[in-house]
Amino acid sequence: MPETLAAPIDTRPYTVPPFAQSCLEHVRKAWDEAVDHPFVHALADGSLDPERFKFYQMQDARYLEAFADAASLVSTRCPDPDDKLWFIDAARLAVVVEGELHEGYGEELGYGPDDIRDLTLTPNNRAYQNHMLERAQRGTLVEAVAALTPCPWLYIELGQRLEREMGAVPDDHPYAEWLEMYRDPDFHEYMDNLLARLQRFAEAADESAREGARTAFTTSVRYEWMFWNQAWTQQEWPV
């Protein structure tokens, strides 16, 4: 893979409105480092230690619960019924669809729902969850959505980029199911919908709220890097 995986905005298979572009430009260095983390390279070439992948998967299962909670909170703040339903569906997608991926790898790697429930959250995971939920409850609507946006956007961009770089995933690749999931073209429509809503909410907000949204977006991108890194180092609480 090249030194940096981030794709030019005009080559993406979904529309990136002006406000989303401004968020990305605000955090370009951290975004590039997040998609270029050693964990990502090892995941892509299949050399990732299964214990690191298991660590990541288990922590991610709990993160997705918080993502769903935050998306559900955003739905309660949307005056438009279509927006309410979209964020409710986004919460469901996080819990059900991606949960199926975790279930499959759980059988393979030796963990189940009880292990997920009893898991101790890493410091990075807990901090990321708290950030999303705090913005969903106390931030403006555009800030709340901006805090949620980097997670799906970064993964979907990464999946599409890896497809361009790698071509078809070999049948014997140990993480083929993960790589294939984020290449799914259905996610292009998801991103069109999410980024369009982010744009509308930004247009309805004042400049102070828009700046707060860029900050929330930036913080989430930094946490995305930290999420890869916690699995790479198998982070534990220091005391």
Backbone torsions as a table, in degrees:
resi	resn	phi	psi	omega
1	MET	NA	155.5	179.3
2	PRO	-72.2	170.3	-177.6
3	GLU	-59.0	-38.6	179.7
4	THR	-124.4	136.9	-175.0
5	LEU	-98.0	-10.8	-174.4
6	ALA	-65.0	132.5	-178.6
7	ALA	-89.1	146.0	172.1
8	PRO	-57.1	144.0	-174.6
9	ILE	-58.6	-38.1	-175.0
10	ASP	-76.3	-2.8	176.6
11	THR	-101.7	-2.9	-177.8
12	ARG	-73.7	145.5	-177.3
13	PRO	-84.5	25.6	175.0
14	TYR	-149.1	161.8	-175.2
15	THR	-81.5	132.8	175.9
16	VAL	-111.1	100.0	-178.5
17	PRO	-66.6	167.5	-174.2
18	PRO	-56.8	-41.2	-176.4
19	PHE	-69.2	-40.2	176.7
20	ALA	-61.5	-40.0	177.2
21	GLN	-61.7	-40.7	-180.0
22	SER	-65.5	-35.7	176.7
23	CYS	-63.9	-43.7	-178.9
24	LEU	-65.0	-42.3	178.7
25	GLU	-65.3	-30.8	179.9
26	HIS	-65.5	-25.7	-172.6
27	VAL	-130.0	27.3	-172.8
28	ARG	-53.6	-46.5	-175.6
29	LYS	-63.2	-46.8	-180.0
30	ALA	-66.0	-37.0	177.9
31	TRP	-61.1	-48.6	-179.4
32	ASP	-61.2	-39.1	179.8
33	GLU	-70.0	-32.4	179.0
34	ALA	-66.4	-41.0	-179.7
35	VAL	-83.3	-1.4	-179.9
36	ASP	-118.0	17.9	-178.1
37	HIS	-67.2	148.0	176.9
38	PRO	-54.9	-32.9	176.8
39	PHE	-59.0	-42.6	-178.7
40	VAL	-65.7	-43.5	179.5
41	HIS	-62.2	-44.0	179.9
42	ALA	-67.3	-36.9	175.9
43	LEU	-63.0	-43.2	-177.0
44	ALA	-67.3	-40.8	-176.8
45	ASP	-90.4	-0.3	175.2
46	GLY	84.9	3.5	-177.4
47	SER	-88.5	-1.4	-176.7
48	LEU	-62.5	131.2	176.4
49	ASP	-58.2	127.5	179.5
50	PRO	-55.1	-31.3	178.8
51	GLU	-68.0	-35.4	175.7
52	ARG	-67.8	-41.3	179.1
53	PHE	-65.9	-40.8	177.0
54	LYS	-60.9	-44.4	177.9
55	PHE	-57.2	-47.3	179.3
56	TYR	-61.8	-48.0	-175.8
57	GLN	-61.8	-42.5	-177.8
58	MET	-67.8	-43.8	177.8
59	GLN	-65.6	-37.4	-179.1
60	ASP	-66.0	-35.4	178.3
61	ALA	-59.2	-41.0	178.5
62	ARG	-73.6	-35.5	176.0
63	TYR	-60.2	-42.7	-177.6
64	LEU	-63.5	-30.3	174.5
65	GLU	-62.0	-43.2	179.3
66	ALA	-69.2	-37.5	176.1
67	PHE	-59.1	-44.5	178.8
68	ALA	-62.6	-40.5	177.8
69	ASP	-61.9	-44.2	-179.1
70	ALA	-65.7	-41.9	177.7
71	ALA	-63.4	-37.0	177.2
72	SER	-64.9	-40.2	177.2
73	LEU	-63.8	-41.3	177.5
74	VAL	-59.9	-39.1	-178.8
75	SER	-59.3	-34.8	-178.5
76	THR	-71.1	-15.5	-176.6
77	ARG	-99.5	-3.3	-178.0
78	CYS	-89.5	121.7	179.1
79	PRO	-73.6	-23.6	-178.0
80	ASP	-88.1	126.0	-178.8
81	PRO	-57.6	-35.5	179.0
82	ASP	-63.9	-39.4	177.3
83	ASP	-66.8	-41.9	176.7
84	LYS	-54.6	-50.2	-177.1
85	LEU	-65.1	-36.2	-178.8
86	TRP	-64.2	-44.5	-179.1
87	PHE	-72.3	-30.2	172.2
88	ILE	-62.6	-43.8	177.6
89	ASP	-64.8	-36.6	177.8
90	ALA	-63.6	-39.0	176.3
91	ALA	-63.5	-43.0	179.9
92	ARG	-63.9	-40.9	179.4
93	LEU	-59.1	-43.4	-179.3
94	ALA	-62.1	-41.0	-175.5
95	VAL	-79.3	-45.6	-170.5
96	VAL	-89.2	-57.8	-172.0
97	VAL	-66.8	-52.8	179.5
98	GLU	-70.6	-26.0	175.7
99	GLY	-61.4	-32.4	177.5
100	GLU	-64.0	-36.9	176.8
101	LEU	-63.7	-43.5	179.4
102	HIS	-65.6	-36.8	179.6
103	GLU	-62.3	-43.1	179.7
104	GLY	-63.4	-46.1	179.4
105	TYR	-71.1	-27.6	176.3
106	GLY	-61.0	-43.7	177.3
107	GLU	-61.8	-38.7	-177.5
108	GLU	-74.3	-38.6	-173.4
109	LEU	-98.4	-7.8	172.5
110	GLY	91.6	42.1	171.8
111	TYR	-141.5	157.5	-178.2
112	GLY	-137.6	-172.8	-177.3
113	PRO	-56.9	-38.0	179.7
114	ASP	-64.8	-38.2	178.6
115	ASP	-66.1	-38.9	177.7
116	ILE	-64.4	-44.9	-177.9
117	ARG	-63.4	-37.4	-176.4
118	ASP	-88.3	1.1	-175.6
119	LEU	-64.5	138.9	170.5
120	THR	-84.4	120.5	178.2
121	LEU	-65.2	139.8	173.0
122	THR	-69.0	160.9	174.5
123	PRO	-56.3	-41.3	-179.1
124	ASN	-65.9	-42.9	-179.3
125	ASN	-64.2	-47.0	-180.0
126	ARG	-61.1	-41.4	-179.8
127	ALA	-64.9	-41.0	180.0
128	TYR	-64.7	-45.2	178.2
129	GLN	-59.8	-45.9	-179.1
130	ASN	-61.3	-38.2	178.2
131	HIS	-60.5	-50.6	-178.7
132	MET	-61.5	-46.3	-176.1
133	LEU	-69.2	-36.4	178.0
134	GLU	-65.3	-42.4	178.2
135	ARG	-68.0	-35.8	178.7
136	ALA	-65.3	-31.0	-177.7
137	GLN	-92.2	-38.5	-169.2
138	ARG	-115.6	-16.9	179.3
139	GLY	-82.0	171.6	171.3
140	THR	-69.2	169.1	-179.2
141	LEU	-60.5	-42.5	-179.3
142	VAL	-67.4	-34.6	176.1
143	GLU	-66.4	-40.8	-179.6
144	ALA	-61.7	-44.1	-179.1
145	VAL	-72.1	-37.2	178.5
146	ALA	-62.4	-35.2	178.6
147	ALA	-67.1	-29.3	179.8
148	LEU	-83.1	-25.7	-167.5
149	THR	-65.9	-41.2	-175.1
150	PRO	-59.4	-34.5	-176.7
151	CYS	-59.5	-60.6	179.1
152	PRO	-65.6	-37.5	-176.0
153	TRP	-63.9	-47.1	-178.0
154	LEU	-64.2	-42.1	-179.2
155	TYR	-66.3	-42.7	-178.4
156	ILE	-67.9	-42.7	176.3
157	GLU	-61.8	-41.9	179.7
158	LEU	-62.3	-44.5	179.0
159	GLY	-60.7	-44.2	-179.8
160	GLN	-68.2	-38.2	179.5
161	ARG	-65.8	-43.4	179.7
162	LEU	-63.9	-33.9	176.8
163	GLU	-63.1	-42.5	178.9
164	ARG	-66.1	-37.4	-176.6
165	GLU	-79.8	-38.5	-172.1
166	MET	-97.4	-26.4	-170.1
167	GLY	75.1	-147.5	-178.2
168	ALA	-66.3	141.3	177.0
169	VAL	-78.0	126.5	179.3
170	PRO	-59.7	145.3	-178.9
171	ASP	-60.2	-30.1	-176.8
172	ASP	-93.8	9.6	177.9
173	HIS	-67.0	129.5	-174.7
174	PRO	-65.8	-20.4	-177.9
175	TYR	-120.3	30.6	-176.5
176	ALA	-58.2	-42.0	-176.4
177	GLU	-63.0	-40.7	178.3
178	TRP	-63.7	-47.5	-178.2
179	LEU	-63.7	-39.8	-179.1
180	GLU	-68.1	-35.6	-176.1
181	MET	-59.3	-45.9	-174.2
182	TYR	-85.4	4.5	170.4
183	ARG	-94.1	-8.2	-173.6
184	ASP	-58.6	122.1	179.6
185	PRO	-59.9	-20.8	177.9
186	ASP	-60.0	-26.0	179.2
187	PHE	-69.6	-20.4	177.3
188	HIS	-62.4	-42.6	178.1
189	GLU	-65.4	-39.0	176.5
190	TYR	-56.9	-47.1	-178.6
191	MET	-68.1	-38.1	175.6
192	ASP	-56.9	-44.2	-178.7
193	ASN	-68.8	-44.4	-178.1
194	LEU	-65.8	-48.5	-176.9
195	LEU	-69.2	-31.4	176.0
196	ALA	-65.7	-39.8	177.5
197	ARG	-67.7	-41.7	176.0
198	LEU	-57.1	-41.8	179.0
199	GLN	-63.3	-47.1	-179.3
200	ARG	-62.6	-42.5	-179.7
201	PHE	-67.6	-34.3	177.2
202	ALA	-66.8	-41.3	179.6
203	GLU	-64.4	-31.1	-179.4
204	ALA	-82.8	-9.5	-176.3
205	ALA	-97.6	168.4	174.3
206	ASP	-89.5	174.9	-174.4
207	GLU	-66.0	-32.3	177.7
208	SER	-62.3	-43.2	178.4
209	ALA	-67.8	-37.8	177.9
210	ARG	-64.1	-40.2	177.6
211	GLU	-66.4	-38.3	175.8
212	GLY	-63.2	-34.8	178.6
213	ALA	-67.9	-40.6	177.5
214	ARG	-62.7	-38.0	177.9
215	THR	-66.2	-42.7	178.2
216	ALA	-63.2	-41.1	177.3
217	PHE	-61.3	-47.2	179.8
218	THR	-59.8	-44.2	179.8
219	THR	-60.8	-41.7	179.6
220	SER	-66.1	-38.7	177.5
221	VAL	-62.1	-41.9	178.2
222	ARG	-62.3	-40.0	176.8
223	TYR	-66.4	-30.6	176.3
224	GLU	-62.5	-44.6	175.0
225	TRP	-59.4	-44.1	-178.9
226	MET	-65.4	-28.7	179.0
227	PHE	-69.0	-44.8	173.6
228	TRP	-58.8	-44.9	-172.7
229	ASN	-66.6	-35.5	179.8
230	GLN	-63.7	-34.7	177.4
231	ALA	-75.0	-37.3	179.7
232	TRP	-62.3	-40.1	-178.6
233	THR	-96.2	-6.4	-174.8
234	GLN	51.3	60.9	-173.6
235	GLN	-56.4	139.6	173.2
236	GLU	-128.6	161.3	173.2
237	TRP	-67.6	138.2	-175.1
238	PRO	-72.0	-20.4	179.3
239	VAL	-137.8	NA	NA
